[in-house]
Amino acid sequence: MVIPMTGPTMHAGADGDDPDLGSFTGSRLVDVAIRLYADYADTLALAQILAVADECWRDLEGSPEEDLPELVERLARVRLDQRAKRRDAQA
Protein backbone atom coordinates (compact mmCIF):
# COMPACT_ATOMS: atom_id res chain seq x y z
CA MET A 1 0.00 0.00 0.00
CA VAL A 2 1.31 3.43 -0.92
CA ILE A 3 0.57 6.23 1.52
CA PRO A 4 0.54 9.66 -0.14
CA MET A 5 2.67 12.29 1.54
CA THR A 6 0.91 15.46 0.38
CA GLY A 7 -2.24 17.41 1.08
CA PRO A 8 -3.44 20.08 3.46
CA THR A 9 -4.80 17.73 6.12
CA MET A 10 -4.78 14.03 6.88
CA HIS A 11 -7.95 12.34 5.64
CA ALA A 12 -9.04 9.03 4.23
CA GLY A 13 -8.94 8.65 0.50
CA ALA A 14 -12.07 8.29 -1.56
CA ASP A 15 -12.14 4.56 -0.83
CA GLY A 16 -11.32 5.09 2.84
CA ASP A 17 -8.19 2.94 2.62
CA ASP A 18 -5.35 5.25 1.66
CA PRO A 19 -5.17 8.18 4.05
CA ASP A 20 -3.16 11.26 3.26
CA LEU A 21 -0.51 11.83 5.94
CA GLY A 22 -0.87 15.61 5.60
CA SER A 23 0.88 17.09 8.61
CA PHE A 24 2.87 13.89 9.10
CA THR A 25 5.43 14.79 6.47
CA GLY A 26 8.46 15.06 8.77
CA SER A 27 10.40 11.81 8.71
CA ARG A 28 10.29 11.45 12.50
CA LEU A 29 6.51 11.84 12.50
CA VAL A 30 6.16 9.35 9.66
CA ASP A 31 8.22 6.94 11.79
CA VAL A 32 5.70 7.47 14.61
CA ALA A 33 2.81 6.69 12.26
CA ILE A 34 4.56 3.52 11.04
CA ARG A 35 5.17 2.30 14.62
CA LEU A 36 1.58 3.03 15.61
CA TYR A 37 0.27 1.16 12.59
CA ALA A 38 2.54 -1.80 13.34
CA ASP A 39 1.15 -2.00 16.87
CA TYR A 40 -2.54 -1.32 16.17
CA ALA A 41 -3.13 -2.73 12.67
CA ASP A 42 -4.80 -5.83 14.12
CA THR A 43 -7.47 -3.81 15.90
CA LEU A 44 -7.89 -0.52 14.05
CA ALA A 45 -7.88 0.60 10.42
CA LEU A 46 -4.97 2.62 9.07
CA ALA A 47 -7.25 5.61 8.50
CA GLN A 48 -8.32 5.53 12.18
CA ILE A 49 -4.75 5.26 13.43
CA LEU A 50 -3.54 8.14 11.29
CA ALA A 51 -6.55 10.28 12.19
CA VAL A 52 -5.78 9.86 15.89
CA ALA A 53 -2.09 10.60 15.34
CA ASP A 54 -2.94 13.71 13.32
CA GLU A 55 -5.34 14.87 16.03
CA CYS A 56 -2.62 14.41 18.65
CA TRP A 57 -0.15 16.35 16.50
CA ARG A 58 -2.63 19.22 16.25
CA ASP A 59 -3.40 19.10 20.00
CA LEU A 60 0.31 19.32 20.77
CA GLU A 61 1.08 22.22 18.42
CA GLY A 62 3.25 24.71 20.24
CA SER A 63 5.29 22.00 21.94
CA PRO A 64 9.02 22.07 21.23
CA GLU A 65 9.52 20.63 17.74
CA GLU A 66 12.25 18.23 18.87
CA ASP A 67 9.88 16.72 21.45
CA LEU A 68 6.87 16.48 19.17
CA PRO A 69 7.38 12.94 17.79
CA GLU A 70 7.66 11.40 21.25
CA LEU A 71 4.75 13.42 22.63
CA VAL A 72 2.55 12.59 19.65
CA GLU A 73 3.34 8.89 19.94
CA ARG A 74 2.64 8.75 23.67
CA LEU A 75 -0.66 10.63 23.41
CA ALA A 76 -1.72 8.65 20.34
CA ARG A 77 -1.07 5.36 22.12
CA VAL A 78 -3.28 6.41 25.03
CA ARG A 79 -6.07 7.42 22.67
CA LEU A 80 -5.70 4.35 20.46
CA ASP A 81 -5.78 2.07 23.51
CA GLN A 82 -8.99 3.76 24.63
CA ARG A 83 -10.51 3.42 21.16
CA ALA A 84 -9.53 -0.26 20.93
CA LYS A 85 -11.01 -0.97 24.38
CA ARG A 86 -14.29 0.74 23.43
CA ARG A 87 -14.38 -1.32 20.25
CA ASP A 88 -13.79 -4.55 22.19
CA ALA A 89 -16.48 -3.65 24.71
CA GLN A 90 -19.00 -3.12 21.92
CA ALA A 91 -18.21 -6.47 20.27
DSSP file (Angstrom, degrees, kcal/mol; ACC not computed):
  #  RESIDUE AA STRUCTURE BP1 BP2  ACC     N-H-->O    O-->H-N    N-H-->O    O-->H-N    TCO  KAPPA ALPHA  PHI   PSI    X-CA   Y-CA   Z-CA
    1    1 A M              0   0    0      0, 0.0     2,-0.5     0, 0.0    17,-0.0   0.000 360.0 360.0 360.0 133.1    0.0    0.0    0.0
    2    2 A V        -     0   0    0     16,-0.0     0, 0.0     0, 0.0     0, 0.0  -0.855 360.0-154.5 -98.4 129.7    1.3    3.4   -0.9
    3    3 A I        -     0   0    0     -2,-0.5    17,-0.1    17,-0.0    15,-0.0  -0.915  19.3-129.0-105.9 115.7    0.6    6.2    1.5
    4    4 A P        -     0   0    0      0, 0.0    17,-1.8     0, 0.0    18,-0.2  -0.267  10.9-155.4 -62.4 149.5    0.5    9.7   -0.1
    5    5 A M        +     0   0    0     15,-0.2     2,-0.3    16,-0.1    15,-0.1   0.031  63.1  74.7-115.3  25.5    2.7   12.3    1.5
    6    6 A T        +     0   0    0      3,-0.1    16,-0.6    17,-0.0     3,-0.1  -0.831  49.4  86.5-132.0 169.6    0.9   15.5    0.4
    7    7 A G  S    S-     0   0    0     -2,-0.3     3,-0.0     1,-0.1     0, 0.0  -0.221  72.8 -92.0 118.6 154.8   -2.2   17.4    1.1
    8    8 A P  S    S+     0   0    0      0, 0.0     2,-0.3     0, 0.0    -1,-0.1   0.831 103.5   8.8 -71.1 -33.0   -3.4   20.1    3.5
    9    9 A T  S    S-     0   0    0     13,-0.1     2,-0.5    -3,-0.1    13,-0.3  -0.943  83.6 -97.0-142.8 163.3   -4.8   17.7    6.1
   10   10 A M        +     0   0    0     -2,-0.3     2,-0.3    11,-0.3    11,-0.2  -0.721  57.4 146.8 -83.1 125.5   -4.8   14.0    6.9
   11   11 A H        -     0   0    0     -2,-0.5     9,-2.6     9,-0.4     2,-0.1  -0.983  50.6 -90.5-153.1 159.4   -8.0   12.3    5.6
   12   12 A A        -     0   0    0     -2,-0.3     5,-0.1     7,-0.3     0, 0.0  -0.424  46.7-112.4 -70.9 148.6   -9.0    9.0    4.2
   13   13 A G    >   -     0   0    0     -2,-0.1     3,-1.7     1,-0.1    -1,-0.1  -0.074  43.0 -83.7 -69.3 179.0   -8.9    8.6    0.5
   14   14 A A  T 3  S+     0   0    0      1,-0.3    -1,-0.1     2,-0.1    -2,-0.1   0.830 134.6  43.9 -57.3 -33.6  -12.1    8.3   -1.6
   15   15 A D  T 3  S-     0   0    0      3,-0.1    -1,-0.3     1,-0.0    -3,-0.0   0.473 111.1-121.9 -91.1  -1.4  -12.1    4.6   -0.8
   16   16 A G  S <  S+     0   0    0     -3,-1.7    31,-0.3     2,-0.1    -2,-0.1   0.441  92.1  89.3  80.2  -1.1  -11.3    5.1    2.8
   17   17 A D  S    S+     0   0    0      1,-0.2    29,-0.1    29,-0.1    30,-0.1   0.778  75.9  53.4-101.5 -30.1   -8.2    2.9    2.6
   18   18 A D  S    S-     0   0    0     28,-0.1    -1,-0.2   -15,-0.0    -2,-0.1  -0.753  72.4-165.2-113.4  86.3   -5.3    5.2    1.7
   19   19 A P        -     0   0    0      0, 0.0     2,-0.5     0, 0.0    -7,-0.3  -0.297  21.6-120.9 -69.7 154.1   -5.2    8.2    4.1
   20   20 A D        -     0   0    0     -9,-2.6    -9,-0.4     1,-0.1     3,-0.2  -0.838  13.5-145.7 -92.4 126.6   -3.2   11.3    3.3
   21   21 A L    >   +     0   0    0    -17,-1.8     3,-2.9    -2,-0.5   -11,-0.3   0.720  35.3 166.2 -69.7 -20.2   -0.5   11.8    5.9
   22   22 A G  T 3  S+     0   0    0    -16,-0.6    -1,-0.2   -13,-0.3     3,-0.2  -0.176  71.5  20.6  48.7-108.4   -0.9   15.6    5.6
   23   23 A S  T >  S+     0   0    0      1,-0.2     2,-1.2    -3,-0.2     3,-0.6   0.630 110.1  81.5 -67.9 -13.9    0.9   17.1    8.6
   24   24 A F  T <   +     0   0    0     -3,-2.9    -1,-0.2     1,-0.2    -2,-0.1  -0.292  55.0 115.4 -87.3  51.4    2.9   13.9    9.1
   25   25 A T  T 3   +     0   0    0     -2,-1.2    -1,-0.2    -3,-0.2     2,-0.2   0.665  44.1  96.7 -95.9 -17.2    5.4   14.8    6.5
   26   26 A G  S X> S-     0   0    0     -3,-0.6     4,-2.4     1,-0.1     3,-0.6  -0.531  81.3-126.1 -70.3 138.5    8.5   15.1    8.8
   27   27 A S  H 3> S+     0   0    0      1,-0.3     4,-2.2     2,-0.2    -1,-0.1   0.844 108.9  53.3 -58.8 -35.1   10.4   11.8    8.7
   28   28 A R  H 3> S+     0   0    0      1,-0.2     4,-1.5     2,-0.2    -1,-0.3   0.872 110.7  47.0 -68.3 -34.6   10.3   11.5   12.5
   29   29 A L  H <> S+     0   0    0     -3,-0.6     4,-2.2     2,-0.2    -2,-0.2   0.847 109.6  53.0 -75.0 -32.9    6.5   11.8   12.5
   30   30 A V  H  X S+     0   0    0     -4,-2.4     4,-2.4     2,-0.2    -2,-0.2   0.907 106.4  54.2 -64.5 -40.4    6.2    9.3    9.7
   31   31 A D  H  X S+     0   0    0     -4,-2.2     4,-2.4    -5,-0.2    -2,-0.2   0.898 107.1  51.4 -57.8 -41.0    8.2    6.9   11.8
   32   32 A V  H  X S+     0   0    0     -4,-1.5     4,-2.7     1,-0.2     5,-0.2   0.944 109.5  49.2 -60.5 -48.7    5.7    7.5   14.6
   33   33 A A  H  X S+     0   0    0     -4,-2.2     4,-2.4     1,-0.2    -2,-0.2   0.885 110.6  50.6 -60.2 -39.7    2.8    6.7   12.3
   34   34 A I  H  X S+     0   0    0     -4,-2.4     4,-2.4     2,-0.2    -1,-0.2   0.920 111.6  47.3 -65.2 -43.9    4.6    3.5   11.0
   35   35 A R  H  X S+     0   0    0     -4,-2.4     4,-1.8     2,-0.2    -2,-0.2   0.917 112.3  49.9 -64.1 -42.5    5.2    2.3   14.6
   36   36 A L  H  X S+     0   0    0     -4,-2.7     4,-2.0     1,-0.2    -2,-0.2   0.926 111.4  48.5 -62.1 -44.1    1.6    3.0   15.6
   37   37 A Y  H  X S+     0   0    0     -4,-2.4     4,-1.8     1,-0.2    -1,-0.2   0.913 108.6  53.9 -62.9 -41.8    0.3    1.2   12.6
   38   38 A A  H  < S+     0   0    0     -4,-2.4    -1,-0.2     1,-0.2    -2,-0.2   0.867 115.5  40.2 -59.7 -36.0    2.5   -1.8   13.3
   39   39 A D  H  < S+     0   0    0     -4,-1.8    -1,-0.2    -5,-0.1    -2,-0.2   0.745 126.6  30.9 -86.0 -24.5    1.2   -2.0   16.9
   40   40 A Y  H >X S+     0   0    0     -4,-2.0     4,-2.7    -5,-0.2     3,-1.5   0.392  83.8 102.1-117.7   2.6   -2.5   -1.3   16.2
   41   41 A A  T 3< S+     0   0    0     -4,-1.8    -1,-0.1     1,-0.3    -3,-0.1   0.791  80.0  58.5 -60.2 -28.5   -3.1   -2.7   12.7
   42   42 A D  T 34 S+     0   0    0     -4,-0.2    -1,-0.3     1,-0.2    -2,-0.1   0.728 120.2  25.3 -73.7 -20.4   -4.8   -5.8   14.1
   43   43 A T  T <4 S+     0   0    0     -3,-1.5     2,-0.3     1,-0.2    -2,-0.2   0.670 122.1  38.4-117.5 -23.0   -7.5   -3.8   15.9
   44   44 A L  S  < S-     0   0    0     -4,-2.7    -1,-0.2    -7,-0.1     2,-0.1  -0.955  78.6-108.6-134.3 150.9   -7.9   -0.5   14.0
   45   45 A A     >  -     0   0    0     -2,-0.3     4,-2.3     1,-0.1     3,-0.3  -0.386  31.8-115.0 -73.1 153.1   -7.9    0.6   10.4
   46   46 A L  H  > S+     0   0    0      1,-0.2     4,-2.7     2,-0.2     5,-0.3   0.896 116.9  55.4 -54.7 -43.3   -5.0    2.6    9.1
   47   47 A A  H  > S+     0   0    0    -31,-0.3     4,-1.9     1,-0.2    -1,-0.2   0.891 108.7  47.8 -60.0 -39.6   -7.2    5.6    8.5
   48   48 A Q  H  > S+     0   0    0     -3,-0.3     4,-2.2     2,-0.2    -1,-0.2   0.920 112.0  49.3 -66.2 -44.2   -8.3    5.5   12.2
   49   49 A I  H  X S+     0   0    0     -4,-2.3     4,-2.3     1,-0.2    -2,-0.2   0.927 114.1  44.6 -62.2 -46.4   -4.7    5.3   13.4
   50   50 A L  H  X S+     0   0    0     -4,-2.7     4,-2.6     1,-0.2    -1,-0.2   0.844 110.3  55.3 -70.0 -32.8   -3.5    8.1   11.3
   51   51 A A  H  X S+     0   0    0     -4,-1.9     4,-2.3    -5,-0.3    -1,-0.2   0.921 110.2  46.0 -64.3 -42.8   -6.6   10.3   12.2
   52   52 A V  H  X S+     0   0    0     -4,-2.2     4,-2.4     2,-0.2    -2,-0.2   0.923 113.3  49.2 -64.9 -44.6   -5.8    9.9   15.9
   53   53 A A  H  X S+     0   0    0     -4,-2.3     4,-2.4     1,-0.2    -2,-0.2   0.907 111.8  48.8 -62.1 -41.7   -2.1   10.6   15.3
   54   54 A D  H  X S+     0   0    0     -4,-2.6     4,-2.4     2,-0.2    -1,-0.2   0.903 110.3  51.4 -64.6 -41.1   -2.9   13.7   13.3
   55   55 A E  H  X S+     0   0    0     -4,-2.3     4,-2.5     2,-0.2    -2,-0.2   0.908 110.5  48.9 -61.6 -42.5   -5.3   14.9   16.0
   56   56 A C  H  X S+     0   0    0     -4,-2.4     4,-1.8     2,-0.2    -2,-0.2   0.915 109.0  52.9 -63.0 -43.6   -2.6   14.4   18.6
   57   57 A W  H  < S+     0   0    0     -4,-2.4     4,-0.2     1,-0.2    -2,-0.2   0.923 111.9  45.6 -57.9 -44.7   -0.2   16.4   16.5
   58   58 A R  H >< S+     0   0    0     -4,-2.4     3,-1.1     1,-0.2    -1,-0.2   0.893 111.0  52.5 -66.7 -39.6   -2.6   19.2   16.3
   59   59 A D  H 3< S+     0   0    0     -4,-2.5    -1,-0.2     1,-0.2    -2,-0.2   0.797 111.5  47.9 -65.6 -27.7   -3.4   19.1   20.0
   60   60 A L  T >< S+     0   0    0     -4,-1.8     3,-2.2    -5,-0.2    -1,-0.2   0.339  78.2 134.6 -98.0   6.5    0.3   19.3   20.8
   61   61 A E  T <   +     0   0    0     -3,-1.1    -3,-0.1     1,-0.3    -4,-0.0  -0.285  66.1  39.6 -54.3 139.7    1.1   22.2   18.4
   62   62 A G  T 3  S+     0   0    0      1,-0.5    -1,-0.3     0, 0.0     3,-0.1   0.204  86.9 120.9  98.8 -14.2    3.3   24.7   20.2
   63   63 A S  S <  S-     0   0    0     -3,-2.2    -1,-0.5     1,-0.1     5,-0.1  -0.442  84.3 -76.9 -73.0 156.3    5.3   22.0   21.9
   64   64 A P    >>  -     0   0    0      0, 0.0     3,-1.4     0, 0.0     4,-1.0  -0.334  42.1-130.6 -55.9 132.2    9.0   22.1   21.2
   65   65 A E  G >4 S+     0   0    0      1,-0.3     3,-0.5     2,-0.2    -2,-0.1   0.841 105.3  56.5 -57.1 -37.6    9.5   20.6   17.7
   66   66 A E  G 34 S+     0   0    0      1,-0.2    -1,-0.3     2,-0.1     4,-0.3   0.755 111.2  44.4 -68.9 -21.7   12.2   18.2   18.9
   67   67 A D  G <> S+     0   0    0     -3,-1.4     4,-2.3     1,-0.1    -1,-0.2   0.601  89.5  91.2 -92.9 -13.6    9.9   16.7   21.5
   68   68 A L  H <X S+     0   0    0     -4,-1.0     4,-3.1    -3,-0.5     5,-0.3   0.869  80.3  52.9 -57.3 -46.6    6.9   16.5   19.2
   69   69 A P  H  > S+     0   0    0      0, 0.0     4,-2.4     0, 0.0    -1,-0.2   0.932 113.8  43.2 -57.4 -45.2    7.4   12.9   17.8
   70   70 A E  H  > S+     0   0    0     -4,-0.3     4,-2.5    -3,-0.2    -2,-0.2   0.924 116.1  47.7 -65.9 -43.0    7.7   11.4   21.3
   71   71 A L  H  X S+     0   0    0     -4,-2.3     4,-2.5     2,-0.2     5,-0.3   0.914 112.3  49.3 -64.2 -43.0    4.8   13.4   22.6
   72   72 A V  H  X S+     0   0    0     -4,-3.1     4,-2.8    -5,-0.2     5,-0.2   0.929 112.1  48.7 -61.4 -45.3    2.5   12.6   19.7
   73   73 A E  H  X S+     0   0    0     -4,-2.4     4,-2.3    -5,-0.3    -2,-0.2   0.926 112.3  47.4 -63.8 -44.1    3.3    8.9   19.9
   74   74 A R  H  X S+     0   0    0     -4,-2.5     4,-1.7     2,-0.2    -1,-0.2   0.943 116.0  43.4 -62.4 -47.5    2.6    8.7   23.7
   75   75 A L  H  X S+     0   0    0     -4,-2.5     4,-2.3     1,-0.2    -2,-0.2   0.908 113.3  52.2 -65.7 -41.4   -0.7   10.6   23.4
   76   76 A A  H  X S+     0   0    0     -4,-2.8     4,-3.2    -5,-0.3     5,-0.2   0.896 106.8  53.2 -62.0 -40.4   -1.7    8.7   20.3
   77   77 A R  H  X S+     0   0    0     -4,-2.3     4,-2.5    -5,-0.2    -1,-0.2   0.902 108.8  49.5 -63.1 -39.8   -1.1    5.4   22.1
   78   78 A V  H  X S+     0   0    0     -4,-1.7     4,-2.1     2,-0.2    -2,-0.2   0.949 115.6  43.1 -61.6 -48.3   -3.3    6.4   25.0
   79   79 A R  H  X S+     0   0    0     -4,-2.3     4,-2.4     1,-0.2    -2,-0.2   0.881 114.0  49.8 -68.2 -38.6   -6.1    7.4   22.7
   80   80 A L  H  X S+     0   0    0     -4,-3.2     4,-2.8     2,-0.2    -1,-0.2   0.890 109.4  52.1 -68.2 -38.3   -5.7    4.4   20.5
   81   81 A D  H  X S+     0   0    0     -4,-2.5     4,-2.4    -5,-0.2    -2,-0.2   0.925 111.0  48.1 -60.3 -43.9   -5.8    2.1   23.5
   82   82 A Q  H  X S+     0   0    0     -4,-2.1     4,-2.4     2,-0.2    -2,-0.2   0.918 112.6  48.2 -62.1 -43.9   -9.0    3.8   24.6
   83   83 A R  H  X S+     0   0    0     -4,-2.4     4,-2.2     1,-0.2    -2,-0.2   0.912 112.0  49.1 -64.1 -42.5  -10.5    3.4   21.2
   84   84 A A  H  X S+     0   0    0     -4,-2.8     4,-2.4     2,-0.2    -1,-0.2   0.893 110.9  50.2 -65.4 -39.6   -9.5   -0.3   20.9
   85   85 A K  H  X S+     0   0    0     -4,-2.4     4,-2.3     2,-0.2    -1,-0.2   0.912 110.2  49.8 -65.7 -41.2  -11.0   -1.0   24.4
   86   86 A R  H  X S+     0   0    0     -4,-2.4     4,-1.6     1,-0.2    -2,-0.2   0.905 111.1  50.2 -62.0 -40.4  -14.3    0.7   23.4
   87   87 A R  H  X S+     0   0    0     -4,-2.2     4,-1.0     1,-0.2    -2,-0.2   0.918 111.1  48.1 -64.3 -43.4  -14.4   -1.3   20.3
   88   88 A D  H  < S+     0   0    0     -4,-2.4     3,-0.4     1,-0.2    -1,-0.2   0.879 109.5  53.3 -64.3 -37.9  -13.8   -4.6   22.2
   89   89 A A  H  < S+     0   0    0     -4,-2.3    -1,-0.2     1,-0.2    -2,-0.2   0.822 108.6  49.9 -67.8 -30.9  -16.5   -3.7   24.7
   90   90 A Q  H  <        0   0    0     -4,-1.6    -1,-0.2     1,-0.2    -2,-0.2   0.691 360.0 360.0 -79.7 -19.5  -19.0   -3.1   21.9
   91   91 A A     <        0   0    0     -4,-1.0    -1,-0.2    -3,-0.4    -2,-0.2   0.478 360.0 360.0 -77.8 360.0  -18.2   -6.5   20.3
